[in-house]
Amino acid sequence: MNETEFWGLINLSRRSVSDVAEMPKWLLSHLEVMPVAEIADFGRHFRNASWSAYDKRLWAAAIAISDHFGSDDSFSDFCDWLVAQGKEVFDRALADPDSLADLDFAGDGDVIESEGFSMASVAFEAYKKKTGRKDFSKELGLLPPPELKNPNIWDGEPETLKQIVPRLYAKFGT
């Protein structure tokens, strides 16, 4: 599975379900019938996409949506949720994190974190169902950890947050 096919599957799953929370189940049913190599490719593409969102500007956006995303783990779930929004929304958010203000969602940090966490485990679950094994990391191979982009853009102060993501700040008032 190449990156275009990965995003095609993400976008198809997004269109095929009525709620983002249903995407993991939909994806699992499609991935578990694929060859193990394609499941691993999906896992690699998912992780690479999520880690490419590891940007302090997006972290500021996440915190503007809900102060729930203050920890590294919670922000990682936010990045996984962002991948689930599809290629167009994802790319737009990477270029302009404040563009997330255009989405119609409640900004519930617990829901976003839960959806992100569920998405992150889809490839592992598909592999486990396909093989009966839990050694997916061997199939996946080593992936370099993410490096935080723009680490100094936000100092943690609300006034700076308003400057980085003014529309999100106005919409959610965190």
C-alpha positions as CSV (number, residue, x, y, z in Angstrom):
1,M,0.0,0.0,0.0
2,N,1.4,3.3,-1.0
3,E,0.7,6.7,0.6
4,T,-2.0,7.6,-2.0
5,E,-3.8,4.3,-1.3
6,F,-3.5,4.9,2.4
7,W,-5.2,8.3,2.2
8,G,-7.7,6.8,-0.2
9,L,-8.7,4.2,2.4
10,I,-8.9,6.9,5.1
11,N,-11.0,9.1,3.0
12,L,-13.3,6.2,1.9
13,S,-13.8,5.2,5.5
14,R,-14.6,8.7,6.4
15,R,-17.3,8.9,3.7
16,S,-18.6,5.4,4.6
17,V,-19.5,6.0,8.2
18,S,-21.9,8.5,9.8
19,D,-19.5,9.2,12.7
20,V,-15.7,9.3,13.0
21,A,-16.0,7.0,16.0
22,E,-17.1,4.3,13.6
23,M,-14.0,4.6,11.4
24,P,-11.8,2.2,13.3
25,K,-14.4,-0.6,13.0
26,W,-14.8,0.1,9.3
27,L,-11.1,0.2,8.7
28,L,-10.5,-3.0,10.7
29,S,-13.0,-4.9,8.6
30,H,-11.2,-3.8,5.4
31,L,-7.6,-4.2,6.7
32,E,-8.0,-7.6,8.2
33,V,-8.6,-9.2,4.8
34,M,-5.5,-7.6,3.3
35,P,-2.0,-9.2,3.1
36,V,0.1,-8.6,6.2
37,A,2.5,-6.4,4.3
38,E,-0.3,-4.0,3.4
39,I,-1.5,-3.9,7.0
40,A,2.0,-3.0,8.0
41,D,2.1,-0.4,5.2
42,F,-1.1,1.2,6.5
43,G,0.4,1.2,10.0
44,R,3.6,2.9,8.8
45,H,1.7,5.5,6.7
46,F,-0.7,6.2,9.6
47,R,2.2,6.7,12.1
48,N,4.2,8.9,9.6
49,A,1.2,11.1,9.0
50,S,0.4,11.4,12.7
51,W,4.0,12.2,13.5
52,S,4.2,14.8,10.7
53,A,1.5,16.7,12.6
54,Y,3.8,16.9,15.7
55,D,4.1,20.7,15.5
56,K,3.8,23.2,18.3
57,R,1.4,25.2,16.1
58,L,-1.0,22.3,16.0
59,W,-0.5,21.7,19.7
60,A,-1.6,25.3,20.3
61,A,-4.6,24.6,18.1
62,A,-5.4,21.4,20.1
63,I,-5.2,23.3,23.4
64,A,-7.4,26.1,22.0
65,I,-10.0,23.4,21.2
66,S,-9.7,21.9,24.7
67,D,-7.1,22.3,27.4
68,H,-7.4,18.5,27.7
69,F,-4.5,18.3,25.2
70,G,-1.7,19.6,27.5
71,S,0.1,16.2,27.8
72,D,2.3,14.6,25.1
73,D,0.1,11.5,25.1
74,S,-3.1,13.5,24.6
75,F,-1.6,15.6,21.9
76,S,-0.5,12.3,20.1
77,D,-4.2,11.2,20.2
78,F,-5.1,14.6,18.7
79,C,-2.7,14.0,15.9
80,D,-4.2,10.6,15.3
81,W,-7.7,12.2,15.3
82,L,-6.4,14.7,12.7
83,V,-5.4,11.9,10.4
84,A,-8.9,10.5,10.6
85,Q,-10.3,13.8,9.3
86,G,-9.0,12.9,5.9
87,K,-6.2,14.1,3.6
88,E,-7.7,17.5,2.7
89,V,-8.4,18.6,6.3
90,F,-5.1,17.1,7.4
91,D,-3.0,19.0,4.8
92,R,-4.9,22.2,5.4
93,A,-4.3,21.9,9.2
94,L,-0.6,21.3,8.7
95,A,-0.3,24.5,6.6
96,D,-2.7,26.5,8.8
97,P,-3.7,25.0,12.2
98,D,-6.4,27.7,12.6
99,S,-8.2,26.2,9.6
100,L,-9.6,23.6,12.1
101,A,-12.0,26.3,13.1
102,D,-13.9,25.6,9.9
103,L,-14.8,22.1,11.1
104,D,-18.1,21.4,12.6
105,F,-17.3,19.6,15.9
106,A,-18.0,20.3,19.6
107,G,-14.4,20.4,20.7
108,D,-14.8,17.7,23.3
109,G,-11.3,16.7,24.2
110,D,-12.3,13.4,25.7
111,V,-14.1,12.4,22.4
112,I,-11.3,13.6,20.2
113,E,-8.7,11.7,22.4
114,S,-10.8,8.5,22.3
115,E,-11.3,8.7,18.5
116,G,-7.5,9.3,18.0
117,F,-6.5,6.5,20.3
118,S,-8.9,4.1,18.5
119,M,-7.5,5.1,15.1
120,A,-3.9,4.5,16.2
121,S,-4.5,0.9,17.1
122,V,-6.4,-0.2,13.9
123,A,-3.4,-1.6,12.1
124,F,-2.3,-3.5,15.2
125,E,-5.8,-5.0,15.7
126,A,-6.0,-6.0,12.0
127,Y,-2.6,-7.7,12.2
128,K,-3.6,-9.5,15.4
129,K,-6.9,-10.7,13.9
130,K,-5.1,-11.8,10.7
131,T,-2.2,-13.6,12.3
132,G,-3.2,-14.3,15.9
133,R,0.0,-12.7,17.0
134,K,0.8,-9.6,18.9
135,D,4.3,-8.9,17.4
136,F,3.2,-6.2,15.0
137,S,6.2,-4.0,15.9
138,K,8.4,-6.6,14.2
139,E,6.3,-6.3,11.0
140,L,6.2,-2.6,11.2
141,G,9.9,-2.1,11.7
142,L,11.6,0.8,13.5
143,L,10.1,4.1,13.0
144,P,12.0,7.2,14.1
145,P,10.3,9.2,16.9
146,P,8.7,12.5,15.9
147,E,10.6,15.7,16.3
148,L,8.5,18.6,17.4
149,K,8.4,21.3,14.7
150,N,8.2,25.0,15.7
151,P,9.0,24.2,19.4
152,N,9.4,27.8,20.4
153,I,6.3,29.3,18.7
154,W,4.1,29.1,21.7
155,D,5.1,30.0,25.2
156,G,2.0,28.6,27.0
157,E,0.4,32.0,27.4
158,P,-3.2,32.7,26.4
159,E,-2.2,35.9,24.6
160,T,0.2,34.0,22.4
161,L,-2.4,31.3,21.7
162,K,-4.8,34.0,20.5
163,Q,-2.1,35.1,18.0
164,I,-1.3,31.6,16.7
165,V,-4.9,30.4,16.3
166,P,-7.2,33.3,16.7
167,R,-10.3,31.7,15.1
168,L,-10.0,28.6,17.2
169,Y,-9.5,30.6,20.3
170,A,-12.6,32.7,19.5
171,K,-14.7,29.6,18.7
172,F,-13.8,27.6,21.8
173,G,-12.7,30.3,24.2
174,T,-10.2,28.1,26.1
